Amino acid sequence: MRILAPSASLLFILAGCTGEGPTYSGTSMTDFFPFDGGRDAEYVNDDTTVAWHLLTHMVPETVVVDNRETATWEYRMDDGTLLYAVKWSVRSNQPVQIEAWADGTGEFVTFDPPIVVANAFMLSNDSVTTETGGMTFTSTYIGPEDCTVVWGGLDWEDCAHIRIDDGDGDDMAGPKFAGDYWLVTRYGQAWATTTGYAQPWKLADYDWDTGP
């Protein structure tokens, strides 16, 4: 079954009385970064030599600052070892951002300014660059791609592919959140190839509680 993600539908802004046709302004990116309810997921790496599974957990407390929702995701080995954590933030019709990240020590480094992961609306191959923390991050919306995954009881085939480049030229070093993400609207990360791994992590199981 092929499910078309609502956020992947064309968004049009009418040209008013100019007599021109509608103009495509891009894909709504915030739909791919949901913060509702409780979210836990388990991922398996395509590299069979990676014997452990990656567990992601959204810390329940979502903080709202300047009308932006900020939530912390923890990324752990299946024995509970913390690998890293990321504070993501979203606001409707505003950019998706990374506010801070922590390595395995759990000590957060705040980005000022925050890293812009995606503008509110983006066309395929659109990029946005952020200079922060002594690094230059370039985030690119590659576009919609095939990405077969079962999530929310639905068979998905279309994902939004986003690449976060930390600018150091080394995919095996640097902030652990850099890399490629394939995202499903309403649910988030289906696949990801992040710093330190040559093969993608793919969704194997999930627990999504929408809350009251």
TAMO-V495162 format. One record per residue. RES is the residue in one letter. SS is DSSP state (helix for helix, strand for strand, loop for the rest). OMEGA is omega in whole degrees, -180 to 180 (999 if undefined). BURIAL is + if it has 16 or more other ideal C-beta (glycine too) atoms within 10 Angstrom, else -. Layout:
RES_SS_OMEGA_BURIAL + RES_SS_OMEGA_BURIAL
This chain:
M_loop_-178_- + R_loop_-180_- + I_strand_177_- + L_loop_179_- + A_loop_180_+ + P_helix_-178_- + S_helix_179_+ + A_helix_177_+ + S_loop_-179_- + L_loop_176_- + L_loop_-176_- + F_strand_172_- + I_strand_-177_- + L_loop_-174_- + A_loop_175_- + G_helix_-174_- + C_helix_-178_- + T_helix_-178_- + G_loop_179_- + E_loop_178_- + G_loop_180_- + P_loop_-179_- + T_strand_179_- + Y_strand_-176_- + S_loop_176_- + G_loop_178_+ + T_strand_177_+ + S_strand_-172_+ + M_loop_-176_+ + T_helix_180_+ + D_helix_-178_+ + F_helix_-179_+ + F_loop_-177_+ + P_loop_-180_+ + F_loop_-175_+ + D_loop_175_- + G_loop_177_- + G_strand_-175_- + R_strand_174_+ + D_strand_-179_- + A_strand_-180_+ + E_strand_-176_- + Y_strand_177_+ + V_strand_180_+ + N_strand_178_+ + D_loop_175_- + D_loop_-174_- + T_loop_177_- + T_loop_174_- + V_loop_-169_- + A_loop_-177_- + W_loop_179_- + H_loop_178_+ + L_strand_179_+ + L_strand_176_+ + T_strand_-177_+ + H_strand_174_+ + M_strand_178_+ + V_loop_-169_- + P_loop_-174_- + E_loop_176_- + T_loop_-177_- + V_strand_177_- + V_strand_178_- + V_strand_-178_- + D_loop_179_- + N_loop_175_- + R_strand_174_+ + E_strand_177_+ + T_strand_180_+ + A_strand_-180_+ + T_strand_172_+ + W_strand_174_+ + E_strand_-178_+ + Y_strand_-172_+ + R_strand_166_+ + M_strand_-177_- + D_loop_172_- + D_loop_178_- + G_loop_-179_- + T_loop_178_- + L_strand_176_- + L_strand_177_+ + Y_strand_178_+ + A_strand_-177_+ + V_strand_173_+ + K_strand_178_+ + W_strand_176_+ + S_strand_180_+ + V_strand_171_+ + R_loop_-178_+ + S_loop_179_- + N_loop_177_- + Q_loop_-179_+ + P_loop_169_+ + V_strand_-173_+ + Q_strand_165_+ + I_strand_-177_+ + E_strand_-176_+ + A_strand_173_+ + W_strand_178_+ + A_strand_173_+ + D_loop_-176_- + G_loop_177_- + T_loop_-178_- + G_loop_180_- + E_loop_-175_- + F_strand_170_- + V_strand_-178_- + T_strand_177_- + F_strand_179_+ + D_strand_8_- + P_strand_176_- + P_strand_176_+ + I_strand_175_+ + V_strand_180_+ + V_strand_180_+ + A_strand_169_+ + N_loop_-177_+ + A_loop_177_+ + F_strand_-178_+ + M_strand_170_+ + L_loop_176_- + S_loop_180_- + N_loop_171_- + D_strand_179_+ + S_strand_174_- + V_strand_-176_+ + T_strand_178_- + T_strand_172_+ + E_strand_-176_- + T_strand_177_- + G_loop_-180_+ + G_loop_-180_- + M_strand_177_- + T_strand_-179_- + F_strand_175_+ + T_strand_180_- + S_strand_-176_+ + T_strand_171_+ + Y_strand_-178_+ + I_strand_180_+ + G_strand_177_+ + P_strand_-180_+ + E_strand_174_- + D_strand_-175_- + C_strand_-174_+ + T_strand_-180_- + V_strand_174_+ + V_strand_179_- + W_strand_-179_+ + G_loop_-180_- + G_loop_-178_- + L_strand_175_- + D_strand_180_- + W_strand_177_+ + E_strand_-178_+ + D_strand_176_+ + C_strand_171_+ + A_strand_-179_+ + H_strand_179_+ + I_strand_178_+ + R_strand_175_- + I_strand_-179_+ + D_strand_-178_+ + D_loop_172_+ + G_loop_-177_- + D_loop_177_- + G_loop_-177_- + D_loop_-179_- + D_loop_-178_+ + M_loop_-178_- + A_loop_178_- + G_loop_-180_+ + P_loop_-172_+ + K_loop_-177_+ + F_loop_180_+ + A_loop_179_+ + G_strand_-176_+ + D_strand_179_+ + Y_strand_172_+ + W_strand_-167_+ + L_strand_178_+ + V_strand_179_+ + T_loop_-180_+ + R_loop_-175_+ + Y_loop_177_+ + G_strand_-169_+ + Q_strand_174_+ + A_strand_176_+ + W_strand_173_+ + A_strand_170_+ + T_strand_-172_+ + T_strand_-176_+ + T_loop_177_+ + G_loop_-177_- + Y_loop_-179_+ + A_loop_-178_- + Q_loop_-176_- + P_loop_166_+ + W_strand_-178_+ + K_strand_-176_+ + L_strand_178_+ + A_strand_-179_- + D_strand_-179_- + Y_strand_174_+ + D_strand_-176_- + W_strand_177_+ + D_strand_-176_- + T_loop_179_- + G_loop_-177_- + P_loop_999_-
